Amino acid sequence: MGIPKRFNKVNLIVGLIYREEVYLKKALSELEALFGKVDFESESFQFDVTDYYNREMGEGLKRKFFSFENLIDPEELPSIKIKTNEIEDILKREAKSSGRVVNIDPGILTATSLIMATTKNYSHRIPLKDGIYAHLEFLIGRNSIKYLDWTYLDMRKKEYADFFLKVRKIYLEKLRKLKEEIL
């Protein structure tokens, strides 16, 4: 019989899809108020691999990723997704828009994987809590990423991989410091 152990702390990652910079900034301000400082961010990428969000959010969408300084417990992911959905709704109402003005995708980066939270069920997704599912986006190692059959096409971009590999290094350093503090 195995003995349950506490999970390692994980790195909170948030991806934002947006059209107008003003709503990116407002969303980021709300996220930092809830989850603490950002310690690393990507450049803004054109979100042009799919037109899935165009009808709701318009054309010319961009995507940007943020890594947060404070490590979290992985069990927090469902409640974080619910909070990010609330931020989306607040900004939609503030903009008096019929659709979202920002799409916020929270996830967790571990030493070996990127797991995103979603409200959409699918065969490979794991139910967590309160209608939130875990979506294993890809596996990550020292210098490479292993994409899975269901990894979204935009998540396969080299620029995204470069960002996540850098965040993994930052995360491992944070874990090392945390373990030193405990000892």
KEZAZA-689008 format. One record per residue (C-alpha): chain; x, y, z. Coordinates in steps of 0.2 Angstrom, whole numbers, plus 5000, padded with zeros to 4 digits. Layout:
<rs>
A / X / Y / Z
...
</rs>
This chain:
<rs>
A / 5000 / 5000 / 5000
A / 5007 / 5017 / 4995
A / 5006 / 5031 / 5008
A / 4999 / 5048 / 5001
A / 5011 / 5062 / 5002
A / 5009 / 5080 / 4999
A / 5010 / 5086 / 4981
A / 5025 / 5097 / 4976
A / 5020 / 5115 / 4974
A / 5018 / 5120 / 4956
A / 5020 / 5136 / 4945
A / 5004 / 5145 / 4941
A / 5004 / 5149 / 4922
A / 4990 / 5160 / 4914
A / 4987 / 5162 / 4895
A / 4977 / 5177 / 4890
A / 4969 / 5179 / 4873
A / 4964 / 5197 / 4869
A / 4962 / 5210 / 4855
A / 4963 / 5226 / 4865
A / 4978 / 5230 / 4876
A / 4968 / 5239 / 4889
A / 4959 / 5223 / 4893
A / 4975 / 5213 / 4894
A / 4981 / 5226 / 4907
A / 4965 / 5226 / 4917
A / 4965 / 5207 / 4917
A / 4983 / 5206 / 4923
A / 4980 / 5219 / 4937
A / 4966 / 5208 / 4943
A / 4976 / 5192 / 4942
A / 4991 / 5200 / 4951
A / 4979 / 5206 / 4965
A / 4973 / 5188 / 4967
A / 4989 / 5178 / 4964
A / 5004 / 5189 / 4967
A / 5017 / 5196 / 4956
A / 5022 / 5190 / 4938
A / 5040 / 5184 / 4938
A / 5041 / 5180 / 4919
A / 5030 / 5184 / 4904
A / 5030 / 5180 / 4885
A / 5030 / 5192 / 4871
A / 5013 / 5195 / 4863
A / 5010 / 5182 / 4849
A / 4997 / 5183 / 4835
A / 4983 / 5170 / 4839
A / 4980 / 5165 / 4821
A / 4981 / 5146 / 4821
A / 4962 / 5145 / 4823
A / 4947 / 5157 / 4821
A / 4938 / 5148 / 4836
A / 4936 / 5164 / 4846
A / 4934 / 5177 / 4832
A / 4915 / 5176 / 4832
A / 4915 / 5181 / 4850
A / 4930 / 5192 / 4852
A / 4933 / 5198 / 4835
A / 4948 / 5196 / 4823
A / 4966 / 5201 / 4826
A / 4968 / 5192 / 4842
A / 4984 / 5190 / 4852
A / 4990 / 5178 / 4865
A / 5002 / 5181 / 4880
A / 5008 / 5170 / 4894
A / 5012 / 5174 / 4912
A / 5021 / 5165 / 4925
A / 5017 / 5169 / 4943
A / 5031 / 5171 / 4957
A / 5021 / 5162 / 4971
A / 5020 / 5143 / 4970
A / 5003 / 5136 / 4973
A / 4996 / 5119 / 4978
A / 4990 / 5110 / 4962
A / 4973 / 5107 / 4971
A / 4970 / 5126 / 4969
A / 4968 / 5125 / 4950
A / 4949 / 5122 / 4950
A / 4946 / 5138 / 4961
A / 4958 / 5148 / 4951
A / 4949 / 5144 / 4935
A / 4932 / 5149 / 4943
A / 4940 / 5165 / 4948
A / 4947 / 5168 / 4930
A / 4930 / 5165 / 4923
A / 4923 / 5179 / 4935
A / 4937 / 5191 / 4929
A / 4932 / 5187 / 4911
A / 4914 / 5191 / 4915
A / 4917 / 5207 / 4925
A / 4928 / 5214 / 4910
A / 4914 / 5209 / 4897
A / 4901 / 5218 / 4907
A / 4913 / 5233 / 4910
A / 4916 / 5234 / 4891
A / 4897 / 5232 / 4888
A / 4901 / 5218 / 4876
A / 4891 / 5204 / 4870
A / 4906 / 5193 / 4870
A / 4922 / 5191 / 4881
A / 4935 / 5204 / 4879
A / 4948 / 5193 / 4886
A / 4950 / 5174 / 4887
A / 4960 / 5168 / 4903
A / 4967 / 5151 / 4903
A / 4975 / 5146 / 4920
A / 4986 / 5131 / 4921
A / 5000 / 5123 / 4931
A / 5018 / 5119 / 4926
A / 5026 / 5105 / 4935
A / 5044 / 5098 / 4932
A / 5037 / 5086 / 4919
A / 5021 / 5094 / 4912
A / 5009 / 5108 / 4908
A / 4991 / 5105 / 4914
A / 4978 / 5118 / 4909
A / 4961 / 5120 / 4917
A / 4945 / 5120 / 4907
A / 4926 / 5119 / 4908
A / 4925 / 5108 / 4893
A / 4924 / 5089 / 4895
A / 4933 / 5077 / 4883
A / 4939 / 5059 / 4883
A / 4956 / 5063 / 4889
A / 4952 / 5076 / 4902
A / 4951 / 5073 / 4921
A / 4936 / 5080 / 4931
A / 4943 / 5089 / 4946
A / 4929 / 5099 / 4955
A / 4915 / 5111 / 4952
A / 4914 / 5107 / 4933
A / 4932 / 5110 / 4930
A / 4943 / 5098 / 4921
A / 4962 / 5095 / 4920
A / 4969 / 5095 / 4902
A / 4986 / 5088 / 4900
A / 4993 / 5100 / 4887
A / 5011 / 5092 / 4885
A / 5025 / 5084 / 4894
A / 5041 / 5094 / 4897
A / 5059 / 5089 / 4900
A / 5076 / 5098 / 4902
A / 5077 / 5104 / 4884
A / 5062 / 5098 / 4875
A / 5043 / 5096 / 4875
A / 5033 / 5081 / 4870
A / 5017 / 5085 / 4862
A / 5002 / 5074 / 4864
A / 4989 / 5069 / 4851
A / 4977 / 5082 / 4859
A / 4989 / 5096 / 4861
A / 4982 / 5112 / 4853
A / 4990 / 5117 / 4837
A / 4994 / 5135 / 4844
A / 5003 / 5127 / 4859
A / 5015 / 5118 / 4847
A / 5023 / 5134 / 4842
A / 5042 / 5135 / 4845
A / 5040 / 5152 / 4853
A / 5028 / 5145 / 4866
A / 5040 / 5130 / 4869
A / 5054 / 5143 / 4872
A / 5043 / 5152 / 4885
A / 5038 / 5136 / 4894
A / 5056 / 5129 / 4894
A / 5062 / 5145 / 4902
A / 5048 / 5145 / 4915
A / 5052 / 5127 / 4919
A / 5070 / 5132 / 4924
A / 5063 / 5146 / 4934
A / 5051 / 5134 / 4943
A / 5065 / 5122 / 4947
A / 5075 / 5135 / 4955
A / 5060 / 5141 / 4965
A / 5058 / 5123 / 4971
A / 5076 / 5121 / 4976
A / 5075 / 5137 / 4986
A / 5059 / 5131 / 4994
A / 5067 / 5115 / 4999
A / 5082 / 5124 / 5006
A / 5071 / 5135 / 5017
A / 5062 / 5119 / 5024
A / 5079 / 5111 / 5029
</rs>
